[in-house]
Amino acid sequence: MTQLFDVVQLVVDIPEEGLRSGMTGTVVDLYDNPPAYEVEFSDDEGRTLALLPLRPEQIRPVSQE
């Protein structure tokens, strides 16, 4: 189960936000009804590229081994 501050990978393109499948972001908020995650995508300098709610099927956890 995805939790707050987990790193996730986008599995769909969201062109209107400039996001491509494979980009990684951080979960910054959790929603219950309907289930969703507020995910922040940042550049290499730490500047926010996008901050948006995503459905569980739009992301997958990135393993932190």
PDB file of N, CA, C and O in Angstrom:
ATOM      1  N   MET A   1       0.842  -1.184   0.000  1.00  0.00           N
ATOM      2  CA  MET A   1       0.000   0.000   0.000  1.00  0.00           C
ATOM      3  C   MET A   1       0.884   1.243   0.000  1.00  0.00           C
ATOM      4  O   MET A   1       1.849   1.331   0.759  1.00  0.00           O
ATOM      5  N   THR A   2       0.551   2.178  -0.840  1.00  0.00           N
ATOM      6  CA  THR A   2       1.318   3.418  -0.943  1.00  0.00           C
ATOM      7  C   THR A   2       1.013   4.315   0.255  1.00  0.00           C
ATOM      8  O   THR A   2      -0.140   4.475   0.655  1.00  0.00           O
ATOM      9  N   GLN A   3       2.074   4.893   0.816  1.00  0.00           N
ATOM     10  CA  GLN A   3       1.949   5.726   2.004  1.00  0.00           C
ATOM     11  C   GLN A   3       2.518   7.117   1.742  1.00  0.00           C
ATOM     12  O   GLN A   3       3.143   7.367   0.712  1.00  0.00           O
ATOM     13  N   LEU A   4       2.290   8.008   2.690  1.00  0.00           N
ATOM     14  CA  LEU A   4       2.799   9.360   2.616  1.00  0.00           C
ATOM     15  C   LEU A   4       4.316   9.353   2.463  1.00  0.00           C
ATOM     16  O   LEU A   4       5.010   8.623   3.171  1.00  0.00           O
ATOM     17  N   PHE A   5       4.824  10.151   1.553  1.00  0.00           N
ATOM     18  CA  PHE A   5       6.245  10.334   1.243  1.00  0.00           C
ATOM     19  C   PHE A   5       6.875   9.177   0.473  1.00  0.00           C
ATOM     20  O   PHE A   5       8.090   9.160   0.281  1.00  0.00           O
ATOM     21  N   ASP A   6       6.076   8.213   0.032  1.00  0.00           N
ATOM     22  CA  ASP A   6       6.600   7.155  -0.838  1.00  0.00           C
ATOM     23  C   ASP A   6       6.962   7.751  -2.194  1.00  0.00           C
ATOM     24  O   ASP A   6       6.314   8.683  -2.672  1.00  0.00           O
ATOM     25  N   VAL A   7       7.999   7.200  -2.797  1.00  0.00           N
ATOM     26  CA  VAL A   7       8.360   7.568  -4.166  1.00  0.00           C
ATOM     27  C   VAL A   7       7.586   6.643  -5.099  1.00  0.00           C
ATOM     28  O   VAL A   7       7.579   5.426  -4.921  1.00  0.00           O
ATOM     29  N   VAL A   8       6.938   7.238  -6.094  1.00  0.00           N
ATOM     30  CA  VAL A   8       6.117   6.470  -7.030  1.00  0.00           C
ATOM     31  C   VAL A   8       6.516   6.812  -8.460  1.00  0.00           C
ATOM     32  O   VAL A   8       7.104   7.860  -8.730  1.00  0.00           O
ATOM     33  N   GLN A   9       6.183   5.908  -9.357  1.00  0.00           N
ATOM     34  CA  GLN A   9       6.462   6.114 -10.777  1.00  0.00           C
ATOM     35  C   GLN A   9       5.149   6.234 -11.530  1.00  0.00           C
ATOM     36  O   GLN A   9       4.223   5.453 -11.314  1.00  0.00           O
ATOM     37  N   LEU A  10       5.079   7.201 -12.398  1.00  0.00           N
ATOM     38  CA  LEU A  10       3.900   7.411 -13.228  1.00  0.00           C
ATOM     39  C   LEU A  10       3.844   6.324 -14.297  1.00  0.00           C
ATOM     40  O   LEU A  10       4.857   6.034 -14.932  1.00  0.00           O
ATOM     41  N   VAL A  11       2.675   5.720 -14.502  1.00  0.00           N
ATOM     42  CA  VAL A  11       2.550   4.649 -15.505  1.00  0.00           C
ATOM     43  C   VAL A  11       1.716   5.080 -16.711  1.00  0.00           C
ATOM     44  O   VAL A  11       1.437   4.275 -17.600  1.00  0.00           O
ATOM     45  N   VAL A  12       1.323   6.352 -16.736  1.00  0.00           N
ATOM     46  CA  VAL A  12       0.581   6.918 -17.873  1.00  0.00           C
ATOM     47  C   VAL A  12       1.174   8.277 -18.210  1.00  0.00           C
ATOM     48  O   VAL A  12       1.804   8.912 -17.364  1.00  0.00           O
ATOM     49  N   ASP A  13       0.975   8.721 -19.438  1.00  0.00           N
ATOM     50  CA  ASP A  13       1.346  10.082 -19.815  1.00  0.00           C
ATOM     51  C   ASP A  13       0.233  11.035 -19.389  1.00  0.00           C
ATOM     52  O   ASP A  13      -0.950  10.705 -19.485  1.00  0.00           O
ATOM     53  N   ILE A  14       0.620  12.212 -18.920  1.00  0.00           N
ATOM     54  CA  ILE A  14      -0.338  13.279 -18.624  1.00  0.00           C
ATOM     55  C   ILE A  14       0.193  14.524 -19.328  1.00  0.00           C
ATOM     56  O   ILE A  14       0.788  15.401 -18.701  1.00  0.00           O
ATOM     57  N   PRO A  15      -0.034  14.589 -20.650  1.00  0.00           N
ATOM     58  CA  PRO A  15       0.566  15.651 -21.457  1.00  0.00           C
ATOM     59  C   PRO A  15       0.173  17.068 -21.037  1.00  0.00           C
ATOM     60  O   PRO A  15       0.972  17.996 -21.173  1.00  0.00           O
ATOM     61  N   GLU A  16      -1.041  17.243 -20.532  1.00  0.00           N
ATOM     62  CA  GLU A  16      -1.474  18.588 -20.139  1.00  0.00           C
ATOM     63  C   GLU A  16      -0.669  19.123 -18.948  1.00  0.00           C
ATOM     64  O   GLU A  16      -0.667  20.327 -18.693  1.00  0.00           O
ATOM     65  N   GLU A  17       0.006  18.237 -18.228  1.00  0.00           N
ATOM     66  CA  GLU A  17       0.867  18.639 -17.108  1.00  0.00           C
ATOM     67  C   GLU A  17       2.349  18.526 -17.469  1.00  0.00           C
ATOM     68  O   GLU A  17       3.216  18.842 -16.655  1.00  0.00           O
ATOM     69  N   GLY A  18       2.635  18.073 -18.694  1.00  0.00           N
ATOM     70  CA  GLY A  18       4.023  17.892 -19.115  1.00  0.00           C
ATOM     71  C   GLY A  18       4.676  16.665 -18.493  1.00  0.00           C
ATOM     72  O   GLY A  18       5.900  16.608 -18.375  1.00  0.00           O
ATOM     73  N   LEU A  19       3.871  15.684 -18.094  1.00  0.00           N
ATOM     74  CA  LEU A  19       4.386  14.483 -17.433  1.00  0.00           C
ATOM     75  C   LEU A  19       4.329  13.284 -18.372  1.00  0.00           C
ATOM     76  O   LEU A  19       3.379  13.112 -19.135  1.00  0.00           O
ATOM     77  N   ARG A  20       5.381  12.453 -18.293  1.00  0.00           N
ATOM     78  CA  ARG A  20       5.472  11.248 -19.121  1.00  0.00           C
ATOM     79  C   ARG A  20       5.548  10.011 -18.243  1.00  0.00           C
ATOM     80  O   ARG A  20       6.050  10.056 -17.120  1.00  0.00           O
ATOM     81  N   SER A  21       5.051   8.928 -18.761  1.00  0.00           N
ATOM     82  CA  SER A  21       5.160   7.648 -18.074  1.00  0.00           C
ATOM     83  C   SER A  21       6.620   7.393 -17.742  1.00  0.00           C
ATOM     84  O   SER A  21       7.500   7.632 -18.569  1.00  0.00           O
ATOM     85  N   GLY A  22       6.881   6.909 -16.534  1.00  0.00           N
ATOM     86  CA  GLY A  22       8.243   6.629 -16.095  1.00  0.00           C
ATOM     87  C   GLY A  22       8.819   7.688 -15.176  1.00  0.00           C
ATOM     88  O   GLY A  22       9.805   7.435 -14.482  1.00  0.00           O
ATOM     89  N   MET A  23       8.212   8.882 -15.160  1.00  0.00           N
ATOM     90  CA  MET A  23       8.693   9.931 -14.260  1.00  0.00           C
ATOM     91  C   MET A  23       8.374   9.548 -12.816  1.00  0.00           C
ATOM     92  O   MET A  23       7.375   8.879 -12.553  1.00  0.00           O
ATOM     93  N   THR A  24       9.225   9.972 -11.886  1.00  0.00           N
ATOM     94  CA  THR A  24       8.996   9.658 -10.478  1.00  0.00           C
ATOM     95  C   THR A  24       8.586  10.910  -9.721  1.00  0.00           C
ATOM     96  O   THR A  24       8.985  12.028 -10.045  1.00  0.00           O
ATOM     97  N   GLY A  25       7.773  10.674  -8.700  1.00  0.00           N
ATOM     98  CA  GLY A  25       7.300  11.752  -7.846  1.00  0.00           C
ATOM     99  C   GLY A  25       7.164  11.251  -6.424  1.00  0.00           C
ATOM    100  O   GLY A  25       7.412  10.079  -6.140  1.00  0.00           O
ATOM    101  N   THR A  26       6.768  12.147  -5.529  1.00  0.00           N
ATOM    102  CA  THR A  26       6.620  11.828  -4.113  1.00  0.00           C
ATOM    103  C   THR A  26       5.184  12.051  -3.681  1.00  0.00           C
ATOM    104  O   THR A  26       4.589  13.080  -4.001  1.00  0.00           O
ATOM    105  N   VAL A  27       4.624  11.093  -2.956  1.00  0.00           N
ATOM    106  CA  VAL A  27       3.268  11.222  -2.423  1.00  0.00           C
ATOM    107  C   VAL A  27       3.310  12.227  -1.270  1.00  0.00           C
ATOM    108  O   VAL A  27       4.044  12.040  -0.299  1.00  0.00           O
ATOM    109  N   VAL A  28       2.516  13.294  -1.386  1.00  0.00           N
ATOM    110  CA  VAL A  28       2.510  14.329  -0.353  1.00  0.00           C
ATOM    111  C   VAL A  28       1.169  14.449   0.377  1.00  0.00           C
ATOM    112  O   VAL A  28       1.055  15.200   1.346  1.00  0.00           O
ATOM    113  N   ASP A  29       0.166  13.719  -0.082  1.00  0.00           N
ATOM    114  CA  ASP A  29      -1.122  13.692   0.619  1.00  0.00           C
ATOM    115  C   ASP A  29      -1.892  12.459   0.156  1.00  0.00           C
ATOM    116  O   ASP A  29      -1.676  11.947  -0.942  1.00  0.00           O
ATOM    117  N   LEU A  30      -2.797  11.996   1.020  1.00  0.00           N
ATOM    118  CA  LEU A  30      -3.606  10.810   0.741  1.00  0.00           C
ATOM    119  C   LEU A  30      -5.074  11.192   0.814  1.00  0.00           C
ATOM    120  O   LEU A  30      -5.477  11.964   1.684  1.00  0.00           O
ATOM    121  N   TYR A  31      -5.875  10.652  -0.098  1.00  0.00           N
ATOM    122  CA  TYR A  31      -7.321  10.898  -0.111  1.00  0.00           C
ATOM    123  C   TYR A  31      -8.050   9.567   0.004  1.00  0.00           C
ATOM    124  O   TYR A  31      -7.610   8.552  -0.536  1.00  0.00           O
ATOM    125  N   ASP A  32      -9.180   9.588   0.723  1.00  0.00           N
ATOM    126  CA  ASP A  32      -9.930   8.355   0.962  1.00  0.00           C
ATOM    127  C   ASP A  32     -11.056   8.104  -0.026  1.00  0.00           C
ATOM    128  O   ASP A  32     -11.218   6.981  -0.503  1.00  0.00           O
ATOM    129  N   ASN A  33     -11.835   9.128  -0.342  1.00  0.00           N
ATOM    130  CA  ASN A  33     -13.048   8.898  -1.097  1.00  0.00           C
ATOM    131  C   ASN A  33     -13.210   9.909  -2.221  1.00  0.00           C
ATOM    132  O   ASN A  33     -13.648  11.031  -1.966  1.00  0.00           O
ATOM    133  N   PRO A  34     -12.877   9.557  -3.436  1.00  0.00           N
ATOM    134  CA  PRO A  34     -12.347   8.265  -3.869  1.00  0.00           C
ATOM    135  C   PRO A  34     -10.854   8.168  -3.538  1.00  0.00           C
ATOM    136  O   PRO A  34     -10.197   9.186  -3.320  1.00  0.00           O
ATOM    137  N   PRO A  35     -10.321   6.941  -3.501  1.00  0.00           N
ATOM    138  CA  PRO A  35      -8.899   6.771  -3.199  1.00  0.00           C
ATOM    139  C   PRO A  35      -8.031   7.469  -4.245  1.00  0.00           C
ATOM    140  O   PRO A  35      -8.195   7.264  -5.447  1.00  0.00           O
ATOM    141  N   ALA A  36      -7.114   8.290  -3.764  1.00  0.00           N
ATOM    142  CA  ALA A  36      -6.203   9.013  -4.655  1.00  0.00           C
ATOM    143  C   ALA A  36      -4.995   9.465  -3.855  1.00  0.00           C
ATOM    144  O   ALA A  36      -4.990   9.429  -2.625  1.00  0.00           O
ATOM    145  N   TYR A  37      -3.974   9.891  -4.584  1.00  0.00           N
ATOM    146  CA  TYR A  37      -2.730  10.354  -3.976  1.00  0.00           C
ATOM    147  C   TYR A  37      -2.356  11.692  -4.591  1.00  0.00           C
ATOM    148  O   TYR A  37      -2.377  11.841  -5.813  1.00  0.00           O
ATOM    149  N   GLU A  38      -2.016  12.661  -3.763  1.00  0.00           N
ATOM    150  CA  GLU A  38      -1.466  13.921  -4.250  1.00  0.00           C
ATOM    151  C   GLU A  38       0.025  13.673  -4.438  1.00  0.00           C
ATOM    152  O   GLU A  38       0.732  13.341  -3.487  1.00  0.00           O
ATOM    153  N   VAL A  39       0.500  13.837  -5.675  1.00  0.00           N
ATOM    154  CA  VAL A  39       1.891  13.518  -5.994  1.00  0.00           C
ATOM    155  C   VAL A  39       2.592  14.768  -6.518  1.00  0.00           C
ATOM    156  O   VAL A  39       2.072  15.485  -7.373  1.00  0.00           O
ATOM    157  N   GLU A  40       3.782  15.006  -5.982  1.00  0.00           N
ATOM    158  CA  GLU A  40       4.607  16.127  -6.434  1.00  0.00           C
ATOM    159  C   GLU A  40       5.734  15.602  -7.309  1.00  0.00           C
ATOM    160  O   GLU A  40       6.470  14.694  -6.922  1.00  0.00           O
ATOM    161  N   PHE A  41       5.856  16.183  -8.488  1.00  0.00           N
ATOM    162  CA  PHE A  41       6.944  15.870  -9.415  1.00  0.00           C
ATOM    163  C   PHE A  41       7.872  17.071  -9.432  1.00  0.00           C
ATOM    164  O   PHE A  41       7.426  18.205  -9.603  1.00  0.00           O
ATOM    165  N   SER A  42       9.175  16.821  -9.253  1.00  0.00           N
ATOM    166  CA  SER A  42      10.161  17.895  -9.186  1.00  0.00           C
ATOM    167  C   SER A  42      11.276  17.664 -10.184  1.00  0.00           C
ATOM    168  O   SER A  42      11.504  16.542 -10.638  1.00  0.00           O
ATOM    169  N   ASP A  43      11.984  18.765 -10.526  1.00  0.00           N
ATOM    170  CA  ASP A  43      13.147  18.627 -11.399  1.00  0.00           C
ATOM    171  C   ASP A  43      14.384  18.327 -10.549  1.00  0.00           C
ATOM    172  O   ASP A  43      14.275  18.182  -9.332  1.00  0.00           O
ATOM    173  N   ASP A  44      15.546  18.234 -11.174  1.00  0.00           N
ATOM    174  CA  ASP A  44      16.785  17.893 -10.474  1.00  0.00           C
ATOM    175  C   ASP A  44      17.219  18.961  -9.471  1.00  0.00           C
ATOM    176  O   ASP A  44      18.028  18.690  -8.584  1.00  0.00           O
ATOM    177  N   GLU A  45      16.683  20.169  -9.613  1.00  0.00           N
ATOM    178  CA  GLU A  45      17.010  21.264  -8.706  1.00  0.00           C
ATOM    179  C   GLU A  45      16.018  21.358  -7.543  1.00  0.00           C
ATOM    180  O   GLU A  45      16.155  22.222  -6.676  1.00  0.00           O
ATOM    181  N   GLY A  46      15.022  20.469  -7.526  1.00  0.00           N
ATOM    182  CA  GLY A  46      14.020  20.476  -6.470  1.00  0.00           C
ATOM    183  C   GLY A  46      12.835  21.390  -6.729  1.00  0.00           C
ATOM    184  O   GLY A  46      11.972  21.545  -5.864  1.00  0.00           O
ATOM    185  N   ARG A  47      12.781  21.999  -7.910  1.00  0.00           N
ATOM    186  CA  ARG A  47      11.638  22.858  -8.254  1.00  0.00           C
ATOM    187  C   ARG A  47      10.455  21.997  -8.674  1.00  0.00           C
ATOM    188  O   ARG A  47      10.613  21.034  -9.424  1.00  0.00           O
ATOM    189  N   THR A  48       9.284  22.346  -8.193  1.00  0.00           N
ATOM    190  CA  THR A  48       8.077  21.587  -8.507  1.00  0.00           C
ATOM    191  C   THR A  48       7.708  21.767  -9.972  1.00  0.00           C
ATOM    192  O   THR A  48       7.570  22.887 -10.464  1.00  0.00           O
ATOM    193  N   LEU A  49       7.550  20.628 -10.663  1.00  0.00           N
ATOM    194  CA  LEU A  49       7.086  20.634 -12.052  1.00  0.00           C
ATOM    195  C   LEU A  49       5.569  20.510 -12.111  1.00  0.00           C
ATOM    196  O   LEU A  49       4.910  21.143 -12.936  1.00  0.00           O
ATOM    197  N   ALA A  50       5.029  19.680 -11.222  1.00  0.00           N
ATOM    198  CA  ALA A  50       3.584  19.456 -11.178  1.00  0.00           C
ATOM    199  C   ALA A  50       3.212  18.914  -9.804  1.00  0.00           C
ATOM    200  O   ALA A  50       3.991  18.207  -9.164  1.00  0.00           O
ATOM    201  N   LEU A  51       2.017  19.258  -9.368  1.00  0.00           N
ATOM    202  CA  LEU A  51       1.459  18.761  -8.116  1.00  0.00           C
ATOM    203  C   LEU A  51       0.003  18.465  -8.414  1.00  0.00           C
ATOM    204  O   LEU A  51      -0.789  19.376  -8.655  1.00  0.00           O
ATOM    205  N   LEU A  52      -0.349  17.177  -8.398  1.00  0.00           N
ATOM    206  CA  LEU A  52      -1.705  16.825  -8.797  1.00  0.00           C
ATOM    207  C   LEU A  52      -2.164  15.522  -8.157  1.00  0.00           C
ATOM    208  O   LEU A  52      -1.348  14.678  -7.788  1.00  0.00           O
ATOM    209  N   PRO A  53      -3.487  15.368  -8.028  1.00  0.00           N
ATOM    210  CA  PRO A  53      -4.035  14.112  -7.507  1.00  0.00           C
ATOM    211  C   PRO A  53      -4.033  13.051  -8.607  1.00  0.00           C
ATOM    212  O   PRO A  53      -4.368  13.326  -9.759  1.00  0.00           O
ATOM    213  N   LEU A  54      -3.648  11.837  -8.224  1.00  0.00           N
ATOM    214  CA  LEU A  54      -3.620  10.720  -9.170  1.00  0.00           C
ATOM    215  C   LEU A  54      -4.339   9.524  -8.573  1.00  0.00           C
ATOM    216  O   LEU A  54      -4.294   9.291  -7.365  1.00  0.00           O
ATOM    217  N   ARG A  55      -4.999   8.773  -9.434  1.00  0.00           N
ATOM    218  CA  ARG A  55      -5.670   7.545  -9.018  1.00  0.00           C
ATOM    219  C   ARG A  55      -4.627   6.437  -8.827  1.00  0.00           C
ATOM    220  O   ARG A  55      -3.557   6.484  -9.434  1.00  0.00           O
ATOM    221  N   PRO A  56      -4.933   5.451  -7.996  1.00  0.00           N
ATOM    222  CA  PRO A  56      -3.970   4.371  -7.746  1.00  0.00           C
ATOM    223  C   PRO A  56      -3.472   3.675  -9.009  1.00  0.00           C
ATOM    224  O   PRO A  56      -2.317   3.251  -9.059  1.00  0.00           O
ATOM    225  N   GLU A  57      -4.317   3.551 -10.026  1.00  0.00           N
ATOM    226  CA  GLU A  57      -3.903   2.859 -11.246  1.00  0.00           C
ATOM    227  C   GLU A  57      -2.983   3.703 -12.135  1.00  0.00           C
ATOM    228  O   GLU A  57      -2.462   3.203 -13.132  1.00  0.00           O
ATOM    229  N   GLN A  58      -2.779   4.971 -11.786  1.00  0.00           N
ATOM    230  CA  GLN A  58      -1.904   5.833 -12.579  1.00  0.00           C
ATOM    231  C   GLN A  58      -0.447   5.821 -12.097  1.00  0.00           C
ATOM    232  O   GLN A  58       0.436   6.362 -12.763  1.00  0.00           O
ATOM    233  N   ILE A  59      -0.204   5.205 -10.945  1.00  0.00           N
ATOM    234  CA  ILE A  59       1.134   5.174 -10.363  1.00  0.00           C
ATOM    235  C   ILE A  59       1.476   3.763  -9.876  1.00  0.00           C
ATOM    236  O   ILE A  59       0.603   2.910  -9.720  1.00  0.00           O
ATOM    237  N   ARG A  60       2.767   3.546  -9.642  1.00  0.00           N
ATOM    238  CA  ARG A  60       3.201   2.315  -8.989  1.00  0.00           C
ATOM    239  C   ARG A  60       4.342   2.669  -8.053  1.00  0.00           C
ATOM    240  O   ARG A  60       5.121   3.576  -8.346  1.00  0.00           O
ATOM    241  N   PRO A  61       4.452   1.966  -6.930  1.00  0.00           N
ATOM    242  CA  PRO A  61       5.542   2.246  -5.993  1.00  0.00           C
ATOM    243  C   PRO A  61       6.903   1.942  -6.623  1.00  0.00           C
ATOM    244  O   PRO A  61       7.039   1.025  -7.433  1.00  0.00           O
ATOM    245  N   VAL A  62       7.892   2.723  -6.238  1.00  0.00           N
ATOM    246  CA  VAL A  62       9.272   2.465  -6.645  1.00  0.00           C
ATOM    247  C   VAL A  62       9.927   1.742  -5.478  1.00  0.00           C
ATOM    248  O   VAL A  62       9.900   2.228  -4.347  1.00  0.00           O
ATOM    249  N   SER A  63      10.516   0.579  -5.752  1.00  0.00           N
ATOM    250  CA  SER A  63      11.129  -0.187  -4.656  1.00  0.00           C
ATOM    251  C   SER A  63      12.335   0.581  -4.132  1.00  0.00           C
ATOM    252  O   SER A  63      13.108   1.150  -4.904  1.00  0.00           O
ATOM    253  N   GLN A  64      12.486   0.589  -2.815  1.00  0.00           N
ATOM    254  CA  GLN A  64      13.558   1.312  -2.138  1.00  0.00           C
ATOM    255  C   GLN A  64      14.534   0.324  -1.512  1.00  0.00           C
ATOM    256  O   GLN A  64      14.778   0.377  -0.306  1.00  0.00           O
ATOM    257  N   GLU A  65      15.087  -0.562  -2.305  1.00  0.00           N
ATOM    258  CA  GLU A  65      15.968  -1.608  -1.784  1.00  0.00           C
ATOM    259  C   GLU A  65      17.337  -1.100  -1.492  1.00  0.00           C
ATOM    260  O   GLU A  65      18.196  -1.861  -1.047  1.00  0.00           O
TER     261      GLU A  65
END
